[in-house]
């Protein structure tokens, strides 16, 4: 940025010197205004959806199978309109995604959906700060050079075949999610993938099909892997808590992994197949990669003190976060505070500088998740999300059990693209379990279906932190991510049907109960 400004200033001075009587025109005025029809259409469409809900009369009351009524408040109706506006603007990137996030808070305050102090408070929610801390981890790995070492080690195993490189990346991503939160995994993998992309030959500012497959696939794989153990994401613990409260049955850590492991790994393999077909790499092989990696690895020399410090610090924090699930004394420690402590430590030890804080931390992504938290809490607190869930699932109360199960999966998957996956489960699971009783569907099947869907927000960047972290690579647009997410979501839905019919019954999860 500084260099650009100096160049502009230098050109302006030279022009003034050459033509002293002619003042240089401001740079903005020299640019010809171009009207973007597509952008205007989608800005207008988003606003039209909001104001349609604004001017519509009250929507019908939702009624669950037990006869309980759920009336939609005025604020809830406007929340649905804002939900549609944000989705359209995010998918088509009519303005920067962080600016759309700000619009979410602004609309809530201007139209009385929620008070301003409540709507904007969500932008500093602990979950958002956890993501900020995770981004700092990735930045630290890059600055000290650990990412290059890790990337070179990975490439020595995968070889020169681009398809095998992609598979290796996805396998490593899933394995890491077995022990740490998928947000931290994505932040750790991001700089490694940037190093791999550089070796592929993609110059800064350029995009490639390989780059799209690399980063979109990593985000998808992080979601799939996070479904396998309780350490991959907080949603598992919350879902088991709801399940125990409603049914009285407790699910162990081992049982959780036993049921979800095959689904998570199968989904990862299918994601790999989708990526190599949907974004077929331009090159089948990266010629001379082995020799180049050996040469670059030799040039790195031994581990530096700074590399060792960062590696040990991150390992300690990851171990601490993982231990919270087993050591009661550690449960009271806030995850966001732990992660931010790591970032603060890097500033205290001068791993980070003020330039890193101002220029290298992707504040656009931080704002994006602030907006996602705000719209999620808005839908939840106004009752709009529960109203939608009851309306949707009520349509399937007389359907065959498989259709009902797939309807639950679809609802949770759609909702988790817009709101926290924990909230999507908290809203959907109680309603689904009530309807399941009328159909004789096994409540445990409903649990696993909801957990699988909540791990796979494949269409919107706000659906999960790995999606937004991958977007920072600038290898794909929000629209490309959305389009790639459609077949991925269909695959996940079909795989769920296969597991509900064949695999899970073998693991003691029959579809129906007597």
Secondary structure, DSSP 4 states (H G I P E B T S, - for coil): -HHHHHHHHHHHHHHHHH-TTSPPPPHHHHSPP---HHHHHHHHHHHHHHHHHHHSPPPPPEE-TT--EEPPPHHHHHHHHHHHHHHHHHHHTSS-HHHHHHHHHHHHHHTTSS-HHHHHHGGG-HHHHHHHHHHHHHHHHHHHTHHHHHHHHHHHHH-SBHHHHHHHHHHHHHHHHTTS-HHHHHHHHHHHHHHHHHHHTPPTT---HHHHHHHHHHHHHHHHHHTTSTTS-THHHHHHHHHHHHH-----HHHHHHHHHHHHHHHHHHHHHHHHHHT--S-SB-TTHHHHHHHHHHHH-SPPHHHHHHHHHHHHHHHHHHHTTT-GGGTTS-HHHHHHHHHHHHHHTTSS-HHIIIIIS-HHHHHHHHHHHHHHHHHHHTTHHHHHHHHHHHTTTTS-HHHHHHHHHHHHHHHTTTS-HHHHHHHHHHHHHHHHHHHTB-HHHHHHHHHHHHT---S-GGG-HHHHHHHTT-SS-HHHHHHHHHHHHHHHHHHHHHIIIIIHHHTT--SB--
